[in-house]
Each structure stands twice: as structure tokens, then as C-alpha cells.
Amino acid sequence: MRAPLPSVASLPRAQLRRHGMALATCVLWPAVVRGQAPQQGAVRVAELACTENEPLIDAVFEIVREAYRRIGMDAVERTLPGERSVQAVNAGEYTGDVMHIAGLELRYPNLLRVPVPVAYTDMVLVARTDWNAPAPADWAALAPYTVCIRRGIKAIEQATAGLSRITSVNQYDNIVRMVKLGRCDVAAIPAAFWLAVDGAELKGLREVKIMQRWPLYHYVHKSHAAPGGATGGGLAGHAAQRLPGRAHGCF
């Protein structure tokens, strides 16, 4: 059985920087932003949208910021609600998006996905300790239950799209309280948040299982992408030529 992929949430900061920078800078990033490196003393700013109150994003931003620094740019975060952050990048308000799941480029045509993951995220199913139902085999098995999720988190919204008893909540803390009060049978939350929950808040709750793991990608608005596209000197072509099959090994 293949060993599980590393989770950014489980890595100490120093190890995070070593693993993450190896991925973010392994011959990929020089093609991210249009134009030549700025002259000495001139630093361009890359404004990167990100979903507010997401613990994993805070860690991954350090990876992304270092990658931009190495091509002479200063990356800064602009926190927004989940859906709004993607819409803003697609509208050209920001240089890019720190990280999201694959496939946003299909719905938002102005987004260009850097085709190497910057992180992986596990989605954990949490319930009260007195919840005695068997662990679900897949997302469809949650159909009989009320499931709390965070609004605007694309991975979980897509995974639960076929379920009818979904309660969307704006903050993870509120999700935890709703499960404890019995307003939701279970909650699907990122492992990065679950691992950060204060010990006192864990009382009465348990982890049922890890439901799914997703790779997460950095996105840039197409106006900031290197010219040439996937078949020329652009980002996608550059990555495909230089990083075949290295997404897992590089992180």
C-alpha cells in the first residue's frame, strides 16, 4: 500500500518551508508572471486573493510568497469570503489566488492553474461522540444525515452537491457548535482546522473518518501569465515539459 501523501497541516514550519519551497520553485515559477525580472531595487507587488479564516492557507501562503520573491515580486494577501475571492481574481482585481482545488478554470475562464500542487488537504467527517451510525463509505452515504459545511469552500461544495440535507455555515467555529448542539448530524471540515481546535472544544466530538484528499493549486489571472500558452513558452507548457509526474514526489 502506498504511503499517504504528506499534509501541510501536519508539518512543522521549518519542514513546511523546505518541502513547500522545493515544490513551488522547482523550475515552475519563472514562467508564472509576464515579463522579465524587475531591475535591481524595483519590486512589483502581486496581490493574491484568499479565502478568509482558513488555517491551511496561512501556511501555504508562505510557500507562494517565497516563490514570488524568487522572481522579484512581493506577494501580499487579500482575504475575502470563499466565493468572492475566486470571482475577484477572475474579474482581474488581483494577480492570483493563493490556492484552490483543480477545475476552477473550467468555470472561471480568466484563471490559469499552475499545474503542480502547492499542498494537499484532507476533509474530515466529525460527529458527536454519541453518533452511532457506521462510518460512511462515500459522500453519497451521507444522504440520510444533516451535514454542516463551510460556505464557499469549493472542494466540499462539489463533494456534497448531490446531497439534499446540507447546512452551509460561514465560520468553522459555528459548525462545531452546531454539531455539538445536534443541529447537524455531522460536519465535513478540513483537517487543518480540526487539528487546530482547542482541546476544550473537542469535548463531545469525535473524528469519524477522512472522507477525501484533494491536491490544491495556485491560480493566476491570465493577464499575468507568461505569453505562449500551454504549447509555447507559457506556464502550462513549461511545467509539462520540465515536471512530468513529479507532483507527489516534489512535495
N, C-alpha and C positions, 0 to 999 in steps of 0.2 A: 504494500500500500504506500502510495506517495505521501511523504511528509507534508503536513499542512503548510500553506503559504504563510509567511510572517505577517502579523498585523501591526500596523504602525502604532496602534494604541498600546501595545504591549512592550514597546521598545523604550529603553532609557534614552534621554535626549541626545547624549553623545553618540549612541549607536544609531539613533534615528538619523542624525546628520550624516554619518558615514554611509549608511545604506541608501538614504534618500538622495544624497548628492551624487553618488555613483550612478544612480538611475537618471536623475534629472539632467546631468551634464555629459553622459556618455554619448558624444558626437551628435546629439539631437538638437540642443538648444541654439547653436549658432544659426540655425535656419528659422528660428521662431519669428523674429521680428524683422520687418523690412528694413533694408538699408544697411550701411556699414556701421561699424562701431564708432561711437562719437569720438571726437578729438579729445585729447587729454584735458581734464578739467571740466568737460561738459558732460553732464549726466542727465539722461532722459528719464522720465517717470512713466512707469507702467501702472495704471490704475486697474486693480483686479477686484472684481465683484466676488462676494462670497456669501453664503447663507449664514445669517446671524445665529449665535449661540450654538455652534457646532464644535464640540471639543476636537474632533479629528482634523477639522480644517485649520485650527490654530497650529497644530503640529505640522501639517503638510505645507502650510504657507512658508515655513522656514526653508523647506526644500526648494519651493518655487522661487522665493526671494533670492536665494543663493544662486540659482540658475540664471536669473535675470541679471544679477550683479556681475556674473562672469561674462556677460555680453554688453556690459557697460550701462545697465539700466537699474534704476531704483524702483522696486516694486512696492506698492502700498495697497493695503486692504481697504475695501469699501463694503461694509456689511449691510445687507438688505434681507428682507424676507425671501424664502427659497425661490418661489416662482418669479418674483420681481428681479432677483439677481440675474437670472438667465435672460429674461426679457430685456433688461437694460444692456447687457452685453450684445445681444442680437441687434438692438437698436443703435449700436455704435457709441453708447455713452461711456463705455470703459474698454480698456485694452483687451481684457480677457476675463475668464472665470477661473478661480483657484482650482476647483475640481468638481466633477460630477461623473455620473455613470456614462457609459457609452450610449450613443444613439441620439443625443440631443441635436446633433447636426441634421438629423432627418426631419425634425420638427421646426428647428430654428436654422434657416438656410445660411445665415451670415456667420455661423460658428464653424470654426475649424478645430477639430480634435487632434491634439498631439497624441500619436498612436502608441505611446508607451505608458503604462500605468504609473502614476505617482504614488499610489497606495492601494490597499485593499480594505474593504470594510465588511464586517460580519453583522448580519441582522439577527438579533437575539429575541426570542419569544419569552416574555416574562409573565408570570401569573401569581396569584396569591398562593400561599403555601397550602391552603385547603382546597385548591383546584385539583380534582382527582381524575380529570379526563386523560386518556392516553396521549402521549406526545404525537402531534400530527405528522403524518408522513410528508406532507407538502402544503403549499398555501391553500389549495382547494379544500383540504380537510378542515380548515378553519371556518368554513361556511356556516356551521350551526352557532358560532360564537360571535359576540360583540368584540371587535378588535380596535384598539386605540392605536393611532399612528400620528406622526407629526406632519402637519400640513406643509406642503412644498418640498418634501424630500422625494425626489423623483424615483429612486430605486424602490422604495416601499410603496409609493403610489402605484407604480406599474405592477409590482408583485401582487398587490391586493385588489387590482382593478376589477377582477371577476367576483369579488365578494360584496354582498349587499349590506352587511351589518358592520360598516366601518364608521368610526368616530374620529374625525380629524381635529387635532388639537394644536395650538400654536407653540406650546412650550413643553419640553420633556418633563419638567417638574410637575406640571399639571397632569401629564399622562400617568406618572407614578401614583399621584394622589387618587386619580380616578380608578385605577386598578385596585388600590387598597380599599376604596370605598365600595367596590363592587359595581361601579358604573360601567366598567368594561371587564369582560372575562379575561382577556389577555391584552398584552401590548407588544408591538413589534418595534424595537428600538435598536440603534446602533450599539455595538459592543463598547465603543469608545465612551459613550455616555454611561452605560450600565456599569462599567468598571470604575467610573468616577463617582458613582452615587455614594453619598455619605453612609457610614455604617448604620447609623440610627434609622435612616430612611429605608434600609434593606429589610427591616423587621417586618415579617408577614409576607414577604415576597420571595420568589424563587425563580431561577432560570430554568425554563422548560427544555429548550434546545436552541442551537444555532440553526436558523431556518435557511440561510443562503449567504454566500460570499460573492461580492462584486468587486471587480477592478474599478478604480477611479482614475479619471483622466483630466489633464489640464486642457482648457479651451482658449483660443484667441479669436477675436473678431477678424474676419477675413481681410479687412483693410490693413491689418497689422502683420499679415502673413507674408513670408518671403515670396517673391514672384516666381512663377514657373509651374505651380500646381503639383499634383501628385506625380506627373510624368516628367517633370523637369527638375529644376534646382530647388523646388519648394519643400515645405516641411514634410508632407506625407511621403514623397518620393525619397527624400533624404533618409528618413527613418527606415523605410522599407529596404533601401539598399544597404544600410550600414548596421541595422539591428535585427536581422531575421531571427525570429524565435527567441529573443533574449528578454522578453518582458518579465518572465518569472525569475530567471537567473540573475538579472541585473538588480533586482530589488532585494 
